[in-house]
Structures are given as C-alpha cells and as structure tokens.
C-alpha cells in the first residue's frame, strides 16, 4: 500500500513539474520578413538584383542566338555566291540576324572592292557586333563590385543605430534595443554579398560566351575570304 501511494505521489509531482516548466515557442521568419528587417538599403539591393537579372537574361539570349550553326550558314552563303545570287545572300543574312550574318552581309556589300578592303569592312562590322553584345556588361560589373559595399554600408549604419540606442538607454540596456540595428547590419551584409556574388559569376560567364562569339566571327570572316578566293580561281 505504501509503495502504491509513493508511486502515485511521484506521478503527481512529475505532472506538476511538466505543467510548471516553461514552454519554448519556436519562432521563424520568412525570407521577406528578414529582408524587411534590413531597412531601406535592401530595396536598393533588390533593385540592383533585378537589373543584374535583366542584363544577364538579355545577353544570354543574344549569345545563344549568336551561336547558331555557323557551318550551315556559311555553306548557304557559298552556294548563293557561286550562283551569283548576291541579293539573295544578303536577304538570307537579314533573315538570320546573327552577328555573323551581319558581318558577312557587310562583306557581300563590298564584293566589288579588293579582298583586303572586304576583309577590313567585315572586321569593322564584327567589332561593332561584339561591342553591341558587350553593352551593359560594365553595369553588371559595377553591380558585382558595388552590391557588397552597399551591404557593408548597411552593416555600419546598423551598428551605429545599435550603439545609439544603447547609449540612450543608459543603465537600462535591453537586447531588444539592439536587435533592430543588428538585424540591419547582418541582413544587409548577407544581401549585398549574395547580389554581388551572383552578378560576379554572371559577368564572367557572359564574357566567356562573348569571347566565343568573337572567335566564331573571326572564323566566319576567314571562311568567307576562302569562298572569294575559290571563286576568283574558278573564274581564272
């Protein structure tokens, strides 16, 4: 009987202890809530990220379009020129609309000139096409370098706010007084680094793809000059 009474008392005491123990409530923040705690600088970083994504998407589409089958294109150009269909060849270049097509079209326009001047005209047209592809890359590079600095600016301003609140509180310093400034410092730092890193890799990726396009233009110019030499030899 005493054993049963002791067991009942132990169960009651354990239940009382469980009820008296404080319940820990887990708090979680969404990504949007975390960004809002970063202050107005997060809006600047968001704008920079949108600009970076737009430039990357536009230039990626242009470089992918520029990488169409150049071998097939040059074969078609060669067939049309051998058939003395200069106007048809120019219209075909206009329908393709790639940097290589624009470069070759320029060469077709100058067919009546010496070969050296034809090649020079195509090289100038190719340089113009590459410059058009590179337009906007300096902005992407600026975002890659500037976004982390904006994040560090948020770090400094957040810590200034935290210390300002702490100094105004006097001896009644509470962690809640510092939390807003620390949130701003940490969130803007992370945001700036994320935007900067993504823009940095996007910039280098596009530079590499544009270099490929430039190489394909050089190969296309040489192939076009070979076509002209073959025609001149056949005429002789």
C-alpha positions as CSV (number, residue, x, y, z in Angstrom):
1,X,0.0,0.0,0.0
2,X,2.8,2.4,0.9
3,X,4.5,1.5,-2.4
4,X,1.4,2.4,-4.4
5,X,0.9,5.7,-2.6
6,X,4.6,6.6,-3.2
7,X,4.2,5.8,-6.9
8,X,1.1,8.0,-7.2
9,X,2.8,10.9,-5.5
10,X,5.8,10.6,-7.8
11,X,3.4,10.7,-10.9
12,X,1.6,13.7,-9.5
13,X,4.8,15.6,-8.8
14,X,6.1,14.8,-12.3
15,X,2.9,16.1,-13.9
16,X,3.1,19.2,-11.8
17,X,6.7,19.8,-12.9
18,X,5.8,19.3,-16.5
19,X,3.0,21.9,-16.2
20,X,5.2,24.3,-14.4
21,X,8.0,24.1,-16.9
22,X,8.1,27.0,-19.4
23,X,7.1,26.1,-22.9
24,X,9.6,27.1,-25.5
25,X,7.9,28.7,-28.5
26,X,9.9,28.3,-31.7
27,X,9.9,31.5,-33.8
28,X,10.6,31.6,-37.5
29,X,10.9,34.3,-40.1
30,X,10.2,34.2,-43.7
31,X,12.6,35.5,-46.3
32,X,10.5,38.6,-46.9
33,X,10.4,39.4,-43.2
34,X,14.2,39.0,-42.9
35,X,14.7,41.4,-45.9
36,X,12.4,43.9,-44.4
37,X,14.5,44.0,-41.2
38,X,17.4,45.1,-43.4
39,X,16.0,48.5,-43.9
40,X,15.8,50.7,-47.0
41,X,19.2,49.5,-48.3
42,X,17.6,46.2,-49.0
43,X,15.3,47.9,-51.5
44,X,18.4,49.2,-53.3
45,X,19.9,45.8,-53.4
46,X,16.6,44.3,-54.7
47,X,16.7,46.9,-57.5
48,X,20.3,46.0,-58.3
49,X,19.4,42.3,-58.4
50,X,16.5,43.0,-60.9
51,X,18.9,45.0,-63.1
52,X,21.5,42.2,-63.0
53,X,19.0,39.5,-63.8
54,X,17.6,41.5,-66.7
55,X,21.1,42.2,-68.2
56,X,22.1,38.6,-67.8
57,X,18.9,37.2,-69.3
58,X,19.1,39.6,-72.3
59,X,22.8,39.0,-73.0
60,X,22.4,35.2,-72.6
61,X,19.6,35.2,-75.1
62,X,21.7,37.2,-77.5
63,X,24.8,35.0,-77.2
64,X,22.7,31.8,-77.5
65,X,21.1,33.2,-80.7
66,X,24.6,34.2,-82.0
67,X,25.8,30.6,-81.6
68,X,23.6,29.2,-84.3
69,X,25.0,26.7,-86.7
70,X,27.7,28.8,-88.5
71,X,28.9,26.0,-90.7
72,X,25.5,25.5,-92.3
73,X,25.1,29.3,-92.7
74,X,28.5,29.6,-94.5
75,X,27.6,26.7,-96.8
76,X,24.4,28.5,-97.8
77,X,26.3,31.8,-98.4
78,X,28.8,30.0,-100.5
79,X,26.2,28.3,-102.6
80,X,24.4,31.6,-103.2
81,X,27.5,33.5,-104.2
82,X,28.6,30.7,-106.5
83,X,25.2,31.0,-108.2
84,X,25.7,34.8,-108.5
85,X,22.7,35.4,-106.1
86,X,24.2,38.3,-104.2
87,X,20.8,39.9,-103.4
88,X,19.5,36.5,-102.2
89,X,22.6,36.1,-100.0
90,X,22.1,39.5,-98.4
91,X,18.4,38.7,-97.8
92,X,19.4,35.4,-96.2
93,X,21.8,37.3,-93.9
94,X,19.0,39.6,-92.9
95,X,16.7,36.7,-92.1
96,X,19.3,35.0,-89.9
97,X,20.0,38.2,-87.9
98,X,23.1,37.0,-86.0
99,X,26.3,38.9,-85.5
100,X,28.0,36.5,-88.0
101,X,25.2,37.2,-90.6
102,X,25.6,40.9,-90.1
103,X,29.3,40.7,-90.6
104,X,29.1,38.5,-93.7
105,X,26.4,40.8,-95.1
106,X,28.9,43.7,-94.8
107,X,31.4,41.7,-96.8
108,X,28.8,40.9,-99.6
109,X,28.1,44.6,-99.9
110,X,31.8,45.3,-100.5
111,X,32.4,42.4,-103.0
112,X,33.3,44.9,-105.8
113,X,36.3,46.1,-103.8
114,X,39.7,44.4,-103.4
115,X,39.8,41.5,-101.0
116,X,41.8,43.4,-98.4
117,X,39.1,46.1,-98.2
118,X,36.4,43.5,-98.0
119,X,38.1,41.8,-95.0
120,X,38.7,45.2,-93.4
121,X,35.0,46.1,-93.7
122,X,33.9,42.8,-92.2
123,X,36.3,43.1,-89.3
124,X,34.9,46.5,-88.6
125,X,31.4,45.1,-88.7
126,X,32.4,42.3,-86.4
127,X,33.9,44.7,-83.9
128,X,30.6,46.6,-83.9
129,X,28.6,43.4,-83.3
130,X,30.9,42.5,-80.4
131,X,30.5,46.0,-78.9
132,X,26.8,45.6,-79.1
133,X,27.0,42.3,-77.2
134,X,29.2,43.9,-74.6
135,X,26.9,46.8,-74.0
136,X,25.5,46.5,-70.4
137,X,28.4,44.4,-69.1
138,X,30.0,47.4,-67.3
139,X,26.8,47.8,-65.4
140,X,26.8,44.2,-64.4
141,X,30.4,44.5,-63.3
142,X,29.5,47.6,-61.3
143,X,26.8,45.7,-59.5
144,X,29.2,42.9,-58.7
145,X,31.5,45.3,-57.1
146,X,29.0,47.8,-55.6
147,X,26.5,45.5,-54.0
148,X,28.8,44.2,-51.3
149,X,29.8,47.7,-50.5
150,X,26.2,48.7,-50.1
151,X,25.8,45.7,-47.8
152,X,28.8,46.9,-45.7
153,X,27.2,50.4,-45.6
154,X,24.2,48.7,-44.0
155,X,26.5,47.0,-41.6
156,X,27.9,50.3,-40.4
157,X,24.6,52.1,-40.3
158,X,23.0,49.2,-38.3
159,X,25.8,49.1,-35.8
160,X,25.6,52.9,-35.4
161,X,21.9,52.6,-34.7
162,X,22.5,49.8,-32.2
163,X,25.1,51.8,-30.2
164,X,22.9,54.9,-30.4
165,X,20.0,53.0,-28.8
166,X,22.3,51.6,-26.2
167,X,23.7,55.0,-25.3
168,X,20.2,56.5,-25.0
169,X,19.1,53.6,-22.7
170,X,21.7,54.4,-20.1
171,X,21.7,51.7,-17.4
172,X,18.5,50.1,-18.7
173,X,20.2,48.4,-21.7
174,X,18.0,45.7,-23.2
175,X,18.7,43.3,-26.0
176,X,15.5,44.4,-27.8
177,X,17.0,47.9,-28.1
178,X,19.9,46.5,-30.1
179,X,18.1,43.9,-32.2
180,X,16.9,46.3,-34.9
181,X,20.3,47.7,-35.6
182,X,22.0,44.3,-35.5
183,X,19.4,42.9,-37.9
184,X,20.0,45.7,-40.3
185,X,23.8,45.1,-40.1
186,X,23.6,41.4,-40.7
187,X,20.8,41.2,-43.3
188,X,22.3,43.9,-45.5
189,X,25.7,42.3,-45.4
190,X,24.3,39.0,-46.5
191,X,22.1,40.6,-49.1
192,X,24.9,42.6,-50.6
193,X,27.2,39.6,-50.8
194,X,24.5,37.4,-52.4
195,X,23.8,40.0,-55.1
196,X,27.5,40.7,-55.7
197,X,28.5,37.1,-56.0
198,X,25.7,36.3,-58.4
199,X,26.5,39.4,-60.5
200,X,30.2,38.5,-60.5
201,X,29.7,35.0,-61.8
202,X,27.1,36.2,-64.3
203,X,29.5,38.8,-65.7
204,X,32.4,36.3,-66.1
205,X,30.0,33.7,-67.7
206,X,28.8,36.3,-70.3
207,X,32.4,37.5,-71.0
208,X,33.4,33.9,-71.8
209,X,30.4,33.4,-74.1
210,X,31.1,36.7,-75.9
211,X,34.7,35.6,-76.5
212,X,33.3,32.5,-78.2
213,X,31.2,34.7,-80.4
214,X,34.2,36.8,-81.3
215,X,36.2,33.6,-82.2
216,X,33.3,32.4,-84.4
217,X,33.2,35.8,-86.2
218,X,37.0,35.5,-87.0
219,X,36.4,32.0,-88.3
220,X,33.5,33.2,-90.4
221,X,35.5,36.0,-91.9
222,X,38.3,33.6,-92.9
223,X,35.7,31.2,-94.3
224,X,34.2,34.0,-96.4
225,X,37.6,35.0,-97.7
226,X,38.3,31.4,-98.7
227,X,35.0,31.4,-100.7
228,X,36.1,34.6,-102.5
229,X,39.4,33.1,-103.3
230,X,37.8,29.9,-104.7
231,X,35.5,32.0,-106.9
232,X,38.4,34.0,-108.2
233,X,40.4,30.9,-109.0
234,X,37.4,29.3,-110.8
235,X,37.0,32.5,-112.9
236,X,40.6,32.3,-114.0
